[in-house]
């Protein structure tokens, strides 16, 4: 096998949001990703708050969010592909008072050109709960092409 630039590396996209949207009780809610910090593959779609695949293959995907302080219920984070769960996500019980819940998840997803990735979150605190911005970011989604 001859190593080429095509085989050594692929597209990378990192999107975030600084917004702290209100997440309703017991309803999966899309987090709009509005900023792009890295996009070597032309995949960022800030107008629709998502990452769009421009090169078919296997992608390493990672997502993270933070929730505001609240010690009731549970929190969940899921990566969606085409408005349905891609099988990458996590859920945790609410944290004790004084500690903000942080969730992160990662995995491999096979994507075709035009597939898109989004972050959805869920919480059941009994009312609406905001995302929490730490270090200027309340949500992040990364996608990195790794192979055909």
C-alpha positions in Angstrom: 0.0 0.0 0.0 1.3 3.4 -0.9 0.6 6.2 1.6 -1.0 9.2 0.1 -2.5 12.4 1.5 -5.9 10.8 0.8 -5.1 7.8 3.1 -3.3 9.8 5.8 -6.0 12.2 6.8 -9.5 13.3 6.1 -12.0 16.0 6.8 -12.4 17.4 10.3 -15.2 19.6 11.5 -15.7 21.0 15.0 -18.9 23.0 15.7 -20.0 24.6 19.0 -22.6 27.0 20.5 -22.2 29.6 23.1 -26.0 29.9 23.5 -27.6 28.6 26.6 -31.0 27.4 25.3 -33.8 26.4 27.5 -34.4 22.6 27.3 -38.0 21.6 28.0 -39.0 18.9 30.5 -39.0 15.3 29.0 -38.5 16.2 25.4 -35.6 15.5 23.1 -34.4 18.9 21.9 -32.0 19.8 19.1 -29.0 22.0 20.1 -28.3 24.5 17.4 -24.6 24.5 16.6 -23.8 28.1 15.5 -20.0 28.4 15.5 -17.3 26.6 13.6 -13.7 26.3 15.0 -12.4 23.8 12.5 -13.6 22.7 9.1 -11.1 21.2 6.7 -13.8 19.4 4.8 -16.4 22.1 4.2 -18.9 20.2 6.4 -20.1 23.0 8.8 -23.7 24.0 8.3 -24.3 26.8 10.9 -27.5 27.9 9.2 -29.0 24.5 10.1 -26.9 23.9 13.3 -25.3 20.7 12.1 -22.4 18.9 10.4 -23.0 17.6 6.8 -20.9 14.8 5.4 -19.0 15.7 2.2 -16.9 12.6 1.9 -18.3 9.1 2.4 -16.7 6.8 5.0 -16.2 6.0 8.6 -16.2 9.0 11.0 -15.1 9.4 14.6 -17.8 11.5 16.3 -17.7 13.2 19.7 -20.2 15.4 21.4 -20.4 17.2 24.7 -22.9 19.5 26.6 -23.3 21.0 30.0 -26.5 21.6 31.9 -27.2 24.3 34.5 -27.3 23.4 38.2 -30.3 21.2 39.2 -30.4 18.2 41.4 -33.7 16.7 40.1 -34.2 14.0 37.4 -31.8 12.9 34.7 -29.9 14.3 31.7 -29.2 12.7 28.3 -27.2 13.5 25.2 -27.5 11.8 21.8 -25.9 12.2 18.4 -28.5 12.1 15.7 -28.1 11.2 12.0 -31.0 12.3 9.8 -33.2 13.1 12.8 -32.9 9.7 14.4 -30.5 8.4 17.0 -27.2 7.2 15.6 -26.6 4.9 18.6 -24.1 7.2 20.2 -25.2 8.9 23.4 -25.1 8.9 27.2 -27.4 9.5 30.1 -26.7 10.4 33.8 -28.7 11.1 36.9 -28.9 14.7 38.0 -25.9 15.8 40.1 -26.0 17.1 43.7 -26.7 20.7 44.2 -23.6 22.8 43.4 -22.4 20.6 40.6 -23.4 21.2 37.0 -24.0 18.0 34.9 -21.5 17.6 32.0 -22.2 14.9 29.4 -19.9 13.6 26.7 -20.0 10.7 24.2 -18.1 9.4 21.2 -18.1 6.6 18.7 -17.7 5.6 15.1 -20.5 6.3 12.5 -20.5 5.4 8.8 -21.8 8.3 6.7 -22.7 8.7 3.1 -22.3 12.1 1.3 -25.2 14.3 2.4 -25.8 12.6 5.8 -25.8 15.1 8.6 -25.1 14.9 12.3 -26.8 16.9 15.1 -26.9 17.0 18.9 -30.1 16.3 20.8 -30.4 16.6 24.6 -33.1 15.6 27.1 -33.8 16.3 30.8 -36.6 15.7 33.3 -36.1 18.1 36.1 -39.8 18.9 36.3 -39.5 22.2 34.3 -37.3 23.8 31.6 -33.5 23.7 32.2 -30.9 25.7 30.4 -27.7 24.4 29.0 -24.6 25.8 30.8 -21.7 27.6 29.1 -18.3 26.8 30.5 -15.2 28.4 28.9 -17.6 30.0 26.4 -19.1 26.8 25.0 -22.3 25.0 26.1 -22.3 22.3 23.4 -19.8 20.8 21.0 -19.9 18.3 18.1 -16.8 16.9 16.3 -16.6 14.7 13.2 -13.4 13.3 11.8 -13.1 11.2 8.7 -11.0 8.1 9.5 -11.4 5.7 6.6 -13.4 4.6 3.6 
